[in-house]
Amino acid sequence: MGNRRAFIKQSGLGAIGLSLLPRFLLAKSKDVKLTILHTNDMHSHIHPFTSGRNKGLGGMAQRAALIKQIREQEEHVLLLDAGDVFQGTPYFNFYGGELEFKLMSEMKYDAATLGNHDFDNGLDGLQKQLPYANFPFLIANYDFSDTILKNTFKPYKIFRKGNLKIGVFGIGIELEGLVPKKLYQNTVYHDPIEKANYYASFLKKNQKCDLVICLSHLGFKYKSNKLSDMKFAQQTHNIDLIIGGHTHTFLKKPVSQLNLDREKVLINQVGWAGINIGKIDFHFSQNNAEKKVFGRSIFVKNSLKKT
């Protein structure tokens, strides 16, 4: 236990070389910059990879150090996750998700959504670990009313950063055929498009949010007609950014898709296992009528040195 704590406390950034928002865009004193940091499909990877093509990449301590550095440089930061925190290493087999949630809490995640693998120890297994998560899990299209997780999750949360209001809601993938029924029990799956349009409209029009973010575990894109983030974006209104998961897709920077109103929706996903962290900077003009966006994926590198 002592060695584990010592490892988590260590941190190093290595030659990350962050490219920050160009200074000329910050010239207007009343302009506001919002930085979204995000992860997906961490799959219980606590340590960096020690072999293979991902050798030296990832690691919770390294990610924590990177997040800490960005927070020191930026005034307004949101840290979000798009699901599948659980399953993939012996840490999950032994601790059942406790360690993952504790470390995410130490990193001060603002919100996450649920992925299909977060049900791998059943509803009781998920319920057991939730007290270790000091951040909300947002899910708008799963109904847990007839389960032990009734009233546990909320569909959305509104964050305030400076004079900005940011609405965030979660959308999950269909569990039937993907997760054994005994694990999700009487959880009811609702249509993602219907729920997304309802909550995005509520956040944008009723709550007057300057930015609406969907944490999605639908998957980026499929060869089949299965609903993906790309198709989802085309059939929705009022969403500005979709932070995705499930398909372990590595995007170097966000892509855009036109929604039902022919407005651009940004979509991003950063692979899996904590190898990358997404960084998207929204620069709002003085009256929030115009926003410029700069997004990229940053490698989380292992710079811990053996002594």
MIDOMAR-700335 format. One record per residue (C-alpha): residue number from 1; residue in three letters; x, y, z. Coordinates in pm, 1 decimal. Layout:
<sites>
+-----+------+----------+----------+----------+
! pos ! code !        x !        y !        z !
+-----+------+----------+----------+----------+
! NUM !  Ala !        X !        Y !        Z !
...
+-----+------+----------+----------+----------+
</sites>
This chain:
<sites>
+-----+------+----------+----------+----------+
! pos ! code !        x !        y !        z !
+-----+------+----------+----------+----------+
!   1 !  Met !      0.0 !      0.0 !      0.0 !
!   2 !  Gly !    286.7 !    235.2 !     83.9 !
!   3 !  Asn !    448.2 !    181.3 !   -256.3 !
!   4 !  Arg !    118.3 !    249.7 !   -429.5 !
!   5 !  Arg !     75.3 !    576.4 !   -243.9 !
!   6 !  Ala !    430.9 !    677.0 !   -319.6 !
!   7 !  Phe !    374.1 !    610.5 !   -688.9 !
!   8 !  Ile !     56.6 !    814.0 !   -701.1 !
!   9 !  Lys !    224.2 !   1109.1 !   -529.0 !
!  10 !  Gln !    507.2 !   1117.8 !   -779.9 !
!  11 !  Ser !    451.2 !   1319.6 !  -1093.3 !
!  12 !  Gly !    642.9 !   1433.3 !  -1395.8 !
!  13 !  Leu !    547.6 !   1596.4 !  -1720.1 !
!  14 !  Gly !    838.0 !   1517.7 !  -1949.6 !
!  15 !  Ala !    860.0 !   1693.5 !  -2282.4 !
!  16 !  Ile !    487.7 !   1749.5 !  -2328.8 !
!  17 !  Gly !    520.2 !   2085.0 !  -2498.7 !
!  18 !  Leu !    173.7 !   2230.0 !  -2460.0 !
!  19 !  Ser !     56.4 !   2459.2 !  -2734.5 !
!  20 !  Leu !   -156.0 !   2723.7 !  -2568.5 !
!  21 !  Leu !   -410.5 !   2958.9 !  -2716.0 !
!  22 !  Pro !   -238.5 !   3232.1 !  -2920.0 !
!  23 !  Arg !   -182.5 !   3540.9 !  -2705.6 !
!  24 !  Phe !   -335.2 !   3781.0 !  -2954.3 !
!  25 !  Leu !   -673.8 !   3623.0 !  -2891.1 !
!  26 !  Leu !   -653.7 !   3720.5 !  -2526.0 !
!  27 !  Ala !   -602.2 !   4088.8 !  -2599.2 !
!  28 !  Lys !   -956.1 !   4187.5 !  -2507.0 !
!  29 !  Ser !   -971.4 !   4191.5 !  -2129.8 !
!  30 !  Lys !  -1336.7 !   4091.7 !  -2111.9 !
!  31 !  Asp !  -1305.1 !   3795.1 !  -2344.5 !
!  32 !  Val !  -1335.8 !   3458.5 !  -2170.0 !
!  33 !  Lys !  -1142.7 !   3139.5 !  -2238.8 !
!  34 !  Leu !  -1283.2 !   2804.4 !  -2128.5 !
!  35 !  Thr !  -1063.8 !   2493.1 !  -2136.9 !
!  36 !  Ile !  -1228.9 !   2151.3 !  -2157.6 !
!  37 !  Leu !  -1005.9 !   1857.8 !  -2059.6 !
!  38 !  His !  -1145.9 !   1511.8 !  -2122.7 !
!  39 !  Thr !  -1077.8 !   1138.5 !  -2115.3 !
!  40 !  Asn !  -1264.8 !    821.8 !  -2210.7 !
!  41 !  Asp !  -1232.3 !    444.2 !  -2178.2 !
!  42 !  Met !   -964.2 !    452.5 !  -1909.3 !
!  43 !  His !  -1027.2 !     82.5 !  -1836.4 !
!  44 !  Ser !   -853.7 !     75.0 !  -1497.5 !
!  45 !  His !   -509.9 !    169.1 !  -1633.7 !
!  46 !  Ile !   -336.7 !    311.4 !  -1327.2 !
!  47 !  His !     23.6 !    279.4 !  -1443.5 !
!  48 !  Pro !    185.7 !    374.3 !  -1776.4 !
!  49 !  Phe !    227.9 !     98.9 !  -2034.3 !
!  50 !  Thr !    555.0 !    -87.2 !  -1983.3 !
!  51 !  Ser !    580.6 !   -257.1 !  -2324.1 !
!  52 !  Gly !    447.0 !   -259.0 !  -2678.8 !
!  53 !  Arg !    371.6 !     36.2 !  -2904.1 !
!  54 !  Asn !    226.5 !    236.5 !  -2612.0 !
!  55 !  Lys !    530.2 !    189.1 !  -2388.4 !
!  56 !  Gly !    580.7 !    488.5 !  -2160.6 !
!  57 !  Leu !    236.7 !    634.9 !  -2229.1 !
!  58 !  Gly !    -50.3 !    684.9 !  -1987.4 !
!  59 !  Gly !    -53.3 !    663.4 !  -1611.4 !
!  60 !  Met !   -277.6 !    832.2 !  -1356.2 !
!  61 !  Ala !      7.2 !   1016.2 !  -1181.3 !
!  62 !  Gln !    127.1 !   1156.0 !  -1511.6 !
!  63 !  Arg !   -223.8 !   1262.8 !  -1607.7 !
!  64 !  Ala !   -267.7 !   1429.2 !  -1268.3 !
!  65 !  Ala !     52.7 !   1628.3 !  -1318.3 !
!  66 !  Leu !    -54.0 !   1738.8 !  -1665.8 !
!  67 !  Ile !   -397.7 !   1845.0 !  -1542.2 !
!  68 !  Lys !   -238.9 !   2033.2 !  -1252.9 !
!  69 !  Gln !     -9.9 !   2223.4 !  -1490.1 !
!  70 !  Ile !   -296.0 !   2319.9 !  -1720.7 !
!  71 !  Arg !   -508.4 !   2435.6 !  -1427.6 !
!  72 !  Glu !   -220.9 !   2657.2 !  -1313.6 !
!  73 !  Gln !   -206.9 !   2814.0 !  -1659.9 !
!  74 !  Glu !   -579.1 !   2847.9 !  -1728.4 !
!  75 !  Glu !   -841.7 !   3024.7 !  -1519.9 !
!  76 !  His !  -1151.4 !   2831.0 !  -1629.5 !
!  77 !  Val !  -1115.1 !   2452.8 !  -1667.4 !
!  78 !  Leu !  -1364.0 !   2164.2 !  -1679.2 !
!  79 !  Leu !  -1243.7 !   1801.9 !  -1651.5 !
!  80 !  Leu !  -1482.3 !   1541.0 !  -1794.5 !
!  81 !  Asp !  -1492.5 !   1168.4 !  -1874.5 !
!  82 !  Ala !  -1705.3 !    975.2 !  -2125.7 !
!  83 !  Gly !  -1729.1 !    637.1 !  -1952.7 !
!  84 !  Asp !  -1573.6 !    291.1 !  -1919.7 !
!  85 !  Val !  -1364.5 !    376.4 !  -1616.6 !
!  86 !  Phe !  -1381.4 !      9.1 !  -1512.3 !
!  87 !  Gln !  -1230.5 !   -316.6 !  -1641.7 !
!  88 !  Gly !   -896.4 !   -390.5 !  -1801.7 !
!  89 !  Thr !   -626.7 !   -446.5 !  -1537.3 !
!  90 !  Pro !   -584.4 !   -644.5 !  -1213.4 !
!  91 !  Tyr !   -652.3 !   -322.6 !  -1021.0 !
!  92 !  Phe !  -1018.7 !   -354.8 !  -1114.7 !
!  93 !  Asn !  -1024.4 !   -725.2 !  -1035.7 !
!  94 !  Phe !   -884.0 !   -657.5 !   -687.5 !
!  95 !  Tyr !  -1032.0 !   -319.6 !   -587.8 !
!  96 !  Gly !  -1353.6 !   -329.3 !   -794.2 !
!  97 !  Gly !  -1323.1 !     33.7 !   -906.9 !
!  98 !  Glu !  -1237.7 !    192.8 !   -571.6 !
!  99 !  Leu !   -888.7 !    300.0 !   -676.8 !
! 100 !  Glu !  -1004.2 !    444.3 !  -1009.2 !
! 101 !  Phe !  -1273.0 !    658.9 !   -846.7 !
! 102 !  Lys !  -1042.0 !    772.9 !   -567.0 !
! 103 !  Leu !   -775.7 !    886.8 !   -812.3 !
! 104 !  Met !  -1028.2 !   1060.6 !  -1037.4 !
! 105 !  Ser !  -1158.7 !   1238.7 !   -729.0 !
! 106 !  Glu !   -804.7 !   1349.3 !   -638.3 !
! 107 !  Met !   -772.2 !   1488.8 !   -989.7 !
! 108 !  Lys !  -1099.5 !   1677.4 !   -929.0 !
! 109 !  Tyr !  -1300.3 !   1547.7 !  -1222.5 !
! 110 !  Asp !  -1607.8 !   1763.6 !  -1266.1 !
! 111 !  Ala !  -1835.6 !   1497.4 !  -1417.7 !
! 112 !  Ala !  -1846.2 !   1166.4 !  -1604.3 !
! 113 !  Thr !  -2100.1 !    944.6 !  -1775.5 !
! 114 !  Leu !  -2147.9 !    568.3 !  -1761.4 !
! 115 !  Gly !  -2000.6 !    323.7 !  -2010.9 !
! 116 !  Asn !  -2110.3 !    -35.0 !  -2062.7 !
! 117 !  His !  -1808.1 !   -173.8 !  -1873.4 !
! 118 !  Asp !  -1900.6 !     30.3 !  -1568.5 !
! 119 !  Phe !  -2171.5 !   -235.2 !  -1519.6 !
! 120 !  Asp !  -1921.7 !   -523.8 !  -1517.7 !
! 121 !  Asn !  -1963.1 !   -588.7 !  -1143.6 !
! 122 !  Gly !  -2337.2 !   -538.1 !  -1165.2 !
! 123 !  Leu !  -2548.3 !   -261.6 !  -1014.9 !
! 124 !  Asp !  -2445.8 !   -359.0 !   -663.1 !
! 125 !  Gly !  -2078.6 !   -343.2 !   -760.4 !
! 126 !  Leu !  -2124.0 !      3.4 !   -907.9 !
! 127 !  Gln !  -2325.3 !    118.8 !   -607.1 !
! 128 !  Lys !  -2051.5 !     -3.9 !   -371.1 !
! 129 !  Gln !  -1785.0 !    211.4 !   -540.9 !
! 130 !  Leu !  -1983.7 !    533.2 !   -596.2 !
! 131 !  Pro !  -1903.0 !    675.8 !   -248.7 !
! 132 !  Tyr !  -1539.7 !    701.0 !   -363.3 !
! 133 !  Ala !  -1637.3 !    927.8 !   -654.0 !
! 134 !  Asn !  -1652.1 !   1293.4 !   -547.9 !
! 135 !  Phe !  -1802.0 !   1392.4 !   -882.2 !
! 136 !  Pro !  -2138.8 !   1321.6 !  -1046.5 !
! 137 !  Phe !  -2215.7 !   1060.3 !  -1309.1 !
! 138 !  Leu !  -2457.6 !   1215.7 !  -1557.1 !
! 139 !  Ile !  -2686.5 !    994.5 !  -1762.5 !
! 140 !  Ala !  -3003.0 !   1114.9 !  -1934.6 !
! 141 !  Asn !  -3125.3 !    803.3 !  -2116.1 !
! 142 !  Tyr !  -3094.1 !    529.3 !  -1851.7 !
! 143 !  Asp !  -3381.0 !    493.5 !  -1607.2 !
! 144 !  Phe !  -3280.1 !    324.7 !  -1281.2 !
! 145 !  Ser !  -3620.4 !    371.9 !  -1111.2 !
! 146 !  Asp !  -3677.5 !     -2.3 !  -1069.6 !
! 147 !  Thr !  -3326.5 !    -77.9 !   -941.9 !
! 148 !  Ile !  -3111.8 !    -25.8 !   -631.4 !
! 149 !  Leu !  -2965.8 !    283.3 !   -804.5 !
! 150 !  Lys !  -3296.0 !    471.8 !   -807.7 !
! 151 !  Asn !  -3237.1 !    848.1 !   -762.5 !
! 152 !  Thr !  -2858.5 !    797.5 !   -774.4 !
! 153 !  Phe !  -2780.4 !    971.1 !  -1103.1 !
! 154 !  Lys !  -2886.2 !   1301.8 !  -1256.5 !
! 155 !  Pro !  -2927.5 !   1364.6 !  -1631.0 !
! 156 !  Tyr !  -2733.3 !   1691.8 !  -1639.1 !
! 157 !  Lys !  -2540.0 !   1949.5 !  -1440.6 !
! 158 !  Ile !  -2476.4 !   2319.3 !  -1499.6 !
! 159 !  Phe !  -2129.7 !   2457.0 !  -1428.2 !
! 160 !  Arg !  -2040.6 !   2824.7 !  -1391.3 !
! 161 !  Lys !  -1700.7 !   2944.3 !  -1504.3 !
! 162 !  Gly !  -1658.7 !   3320.5 !  -1482.9 !
! 163 !  Asn !  -1964.6 !   3467.4 !  -1651.7 !
! 164 !  Leu !  -2023.0 !   3149.8 !  -1852.8 !
! 165 !  Lys !  -2286.0 !   2882.1 !  -1794.5 !
! 166 !  Ile !  -2193.6 !   2535.4 !  -1924.2 !
! 167 !  Gly !  -2456.9 !   2263.3 !  -1939.2 !
! 168 !  Val !  -2333.1 !   1902.7 !  -1941.4 !
! 169 !  Phe !  -2548.0 !   1590.4 !  -1985.5 !
! 170 !  Gly !  -2473.5 !   1221.6 !  -2043.6 !
! 171 !  Ile !  -2591.9 !    968.4 !  -2302.7 !
! 172 !  Gly !  -2529.5 !    594.1 !  -2275.8 !
! 173 !  Ile !  -2516.2 !    310.9 !  -2526.8 !
! 174 !  Glu !  -2787.5 !     46.6 !  -2550.3 !
! 175 !  Leu !  -2704.5 !   -221.5 !  -2293.3 !
! 176 !  Glu !  -2914.0 !   -506.4 !  -2435.3 !
! 177 !  Gly !  -2690.7 !   -744.5 !  -2629.6 !
! 178 !  Leu !  -2379.6 !   -569.9 !  -2501.3 !
! 179 !  Val !  -2407.8 !   -627.2 !  -2125.9 !
! 180 !  Pro !  -2559.2 !   -939.0 !  -1964.7 !
! 181 !  Lys !  -2910.0 !   -865.5 !  -1834.0 !
! 182 !  Lys !  -2817.6 !   -986.3 !  -1484.2 !
! 183 !  Leu !  -2564.9 !   -701.3 !  -1458.3 !
! 184 !  Tyr !  -2793.6 !   -410.7 !  -1548.6 !
! 185 !  Gln !  -3115.8 !   -579.3 !  -1430.7 !
! 186 !  Asn !  -3420.6 !   -351.5 !  -1469.5 !
! 187 !  Thr !  -3233.1 !    -49.2 !  -1600.3 !
! 188 !  Val !  -3445.8 !     96.0 !  -1881.6 !
! 189 !  Tyr !  -3279.7 !    235.0 !  -2194.4 !
! 190 !  His !  -3444.7 !    538.6 !  -2353.6 !
! 191 !  Asp !  -3392.2 !    674.6 !  -2704.1 !
! 192 !  Pro !  -3069.1 !    882.4 !  -2699.4 !
! 193 !  Ile !  -3182.9 !   1130.2 !  -2966.2 !
! 194 !  Glu !  -3513.3 !   1204.2 !  -2793.9 !
! 195 !  Lys !  -3348.4 !   1255.1 !  -2454.5 !
! 196 !  Ala !  -3060.1 !   1456.2 !  -2597.3 !
! 197 !  Asn !  -3289.8 !   1694.7 !  -2781.2 !
! 198 !  Tyr !  -3498.7 !   1744.5 !  -2469.3 !
! 199 !  Tyr !  -3207.8 !   1819.7 !  -2234.8 !
! 200 !  Ala !  -2998.3 !   2014.9 !  -2485.2 !
! 201 !  Ser !  -3296.8 !   2239.2 !  -2556.8 !
! 202 !  Phe !  -3366.2 !   2278.7 !  -2185.0 !
! 203 !  Leu !  -3004.8 !   2374.3 !  -2114.1 !
! 204 !  Lys !  -2962.4 !   2608.1 !  -2409.6 !
! 205 !  Lys !  -3302.5 !   2778.7 !  -2422.1 !
! 206 !  Asn !  -3448.0 !   2748.1 !  -2074.9 !
! 207 !  Gln !  -3129.4 !   2769.4 !  -1867.9 !
! 208 !  Lys !  -2952.2 !   3001.6 !  -2116.5 !
! 209 !  Cys !  -2629.1 !   2801.2 !  -2116.2 !
! 210 !  Asp !  -2349.4 !   2948.0 !  -2326.9 !
! 211 !  Leu !  -2219.2 !   2598.8 !  -2408.4 !
! 212 !  Val !  -2392.1 !   2258.8 !  -2410.1 !
! 213 !  Ile !  -2175.8 !   1947.3 !  -2384.2 !
! 214 !  Cys !  -2287.4 !   1588.1 !  -2429.0 !
! 215 !  Leu !  -2081.3 !   1313.2 !  -2265.4 !
! 216 !  Ser !  -2153.8 !   1022.0 !  -2497.5 !
! 217 !  His !  -2067.8 !    654.0 !  -2482.2 !
! 218 !  Leu !  -2232.9 !    573.2 !  -2815.7 !
! 219 !  Gly !  -1910.9 !    532.8 !  -3015.1 !
! 220 !  Phe !  -1756.6 !    758.8 !  -3278.5 !
! 221 !  Lys !  -1851.5 !    589.2 !  -3607.1 !
! 222 !  Tyr !  -1955.3 !    245.5 !  -3736.7 !
! 223 !  Lys !  -1969.9 !     78.1 !  -4075.7 !
! 224 !  Ser !  -2321.6 !    -38.0 !  -3988.3 !
! 225 !  Asn !  -2629.2 !    176.4 !  -3923.7 !
! 226 !  Lys !  -2570.3 !    160.6 !  -3548.1 !
! 227 !  Leu !  -2613.8 !    496.8 !  -3379.3 !
! 228 !  Ser !  -2277.9 !    672.0 !  -3343.0 !
! 229 !  Asp !  -2169.6 !   1018.8 !  -3236.9 !
! 230 !  Met !  -2147.8 !   1121.0 !  -3601.7 !
! 231 !  Lys !  -2508.3 !   1012.6 !  -3671.4 !
! 232 !  Phe !  -2623.8 !   1139.5 !  -3333.1 !
! 233 !  Ala !  -2489.4 !   1488.5 !  -3404.5 !
! 234 !  Gln !  -2683.7 !   1503.7 !  -3732.3 !
! 235 !  Gln !  -3013.8 !   1426.5 !  -3559.6 !
! 236 !  Thr !  -2992.8 !   1664.7 !  -3264.7 !
! 237 !  His !  -3027.5 !   2034.2 !  -3180.8 !
! 238 !  Asn !  -2844.7 !   2270.5 !  -2943.4 !
! 239 !  Ile !  -2536.9 !   2056.6 !  -2867.8 !
! 240 !  Asp !  -2205.2 !   2238.1 !  -2910.6 !
! 241 !  Leu !  -1963.9 !   1957.9 !  -2819.2 !
! 242 !  Ile !  -1987.3 !   1579.7 !  -2801.1 !
! 243 !  Ile !  -1715.8 !   1414.3 !  -2592.8 !
! 244 !  Gly !  -1724.7 !   1050.7 !  -2695.0 !
! 245 !  Gly !  -1611.4 !    706.6 !  -2591.2 !
! 246 !  His !  -1663.3 !    332.8 !  -2647.8 !
! 247 !  Thr !  -1490.2 !    284.7 !  -2984.7 !
! 248 !  His !  -1140.6 !    378.6 !  -2853.6 !
! 249 !  Thr !  -1100.6 !    620.6 !  -3143.7 !
! 250 !  Phe !   -785.9 !    833.9 !  -3142.8 !
! 251 !  Leu !   -860.1 !   1177.1 !  -3284.8 !
! 252 !  Lys !   -573.3 !   1424.1 !  -3303.8 !
! 253 !  Lys !   -822.8 !   1708.2 !  -3291.5 !
! 254 !  Pro !  -1201.3 !   1744.7 !  -3283.9 !
! 255 !  Val !  -1403.7 !   1688.4 !  -3599.6 !
! 256 !  Ser !  -1726.3 !   1868.6 !  -3681.5 !
! 257 !  Gln !  -2066.2 !   1756.6 !  -3805.8 !
! 258 !  Leu !  -2374.0 !   1960.8 !  -3898.5 !
! 259 !  Asn !  -2680.5 !   1918.6 !  -3679.0 !
! 260 !  Leu !  -3048.1 !   1948.0 !  -3771.6 !
! 261 !  Asp !  -3016.4 !   2326.7 !  -3774.4 !
! 262 !  Arg !  -2712.1 !   2311.2 !  -4003.8 !
! 263 !  Glu !  -2493.1 !   2431.2 !  -3719.4 !
! 264 !  Lys !  -2154.8 !   2275.9 !  -3641.0 !
! 265 !  Val !  -2123.6 !   2024.7 !  -3359.5 !
! 266 !  Leu !  -1772.3 !   1939.7 !  -3243.1 !
! 267 !  Ile !  -1697.7 !   1573.0 !  -3172.3 !
! 268 !  Asn !  -1387.1 !   1444.7 !  -2997.3 !
! 269 !  Gln !  -1254.3 !   1118.4 !  -2854.8 !
! 270 !  Val !   -906.0 !   1037.1 !  -2728.0 !
! 271 !  Gly !   -852.2 !    663.0 !  -2759.7 !
! 272 !  Trp !   -834.5 !    458.5 !  -2443.5 !
! 273 !  Ala !   -634.5 !    367.8 !  -2130.9 !
! 274 !  Gly !   -544.2 !    726.6 !  -2048.0 !
! 275 !  Ile !   -284.2 !    743.4 !  -2325.2 !
! 276 !  Asn !   -414.7 !   1082.9 !  -2434.4 !
! 277 !  Ile !   -608.1 !   1364.0 !  -2278.9 !
! 278 !  Gly !   -824.1 !   1590.8 !  -2490.8 !
! 279 !  Lys !   -782.9 !   1966.7 !  -2459.6 !
! 280 !  Ile !  -1037.8 !   2197.4 !  -2621.9 !
! 281 !  Asp !  -1018.3 !   2573.5 !  -2573.0 !
! 282 !  Phe !  -1333.5 !   2778.0 !  -2631.2 !
! 283 !  His !  -1266.5 !   3151.2 !  -2662.6 !
! 284 !  Phe !  -1582.7 !   3355.2 !  -2612.6 !
! 285 !  Ser !  -1609.2 !   3713.5 !  -2731.0 !
! 286 !  Gln !  -1716.1 !   3986.0 !  -2491.0 !
! 287 !  Asn !  -2088.6 !   3931.0 !  -2545.7 !
! 288 !  Asn !  -2052.7 !   3551.5 !  -2589.6 !
! 289 !  Ala !  -2201.7 !   3587.9 !  -2936.9 !
! 290 !  Glu !  -1892.2 !   3448.8 !  -3105.6 !
! 291 !  Lys !  -1659.6 !   3170.6 !  -3001.4 !
! 292 !  Lys !  -1335.9 !   3043.5 !  -3147.8 !
! 293 !  Val !  -1225.7 !   2686.7 !  -3081.1 !
! 294 !  Phe !   -881.4 !   2526.9 !  -3060.4 !
! 295 !  Gly !   -863.1 !   2155.3 !  -2988.2 !
! 296 !  Arg !   -600.6 !   1887.9 !  -2976.7 !
! 297 !  Ser !   -505.0 !   1559.2 !  -2817.5 !
! 298 !  Ile !   -208.0 !   1555.0 !  -2578.8 !
! 299 !  Phe !     -2.4 !   1243.3 !  -2509.6 !
! 300 !  Val !     27.5 !   1158.0 !  -2141.6 !
! 301 !  Lys !    393.0 !   1059.3 !  -2116.5 !
! 302 !  Asn !    574.8 !    862.0 !  -1849.1 !
! 303 !  Ser !    860.0 !   1065.5 !  -1712.4 !
! 304 !  Leu !    894.1 !    889.0 !  -1380.6 !
! 305 !  Lys !   1256.5 !    787.6 !  -1327.8 !
! 306 !  Lys !   1361.9 !    478.1 !  -1143.7 !
! 307 !  Thr !   1589.1 !    538.4 !   -848.2 !
+-----+------+----------+----------+----------+
</sites>
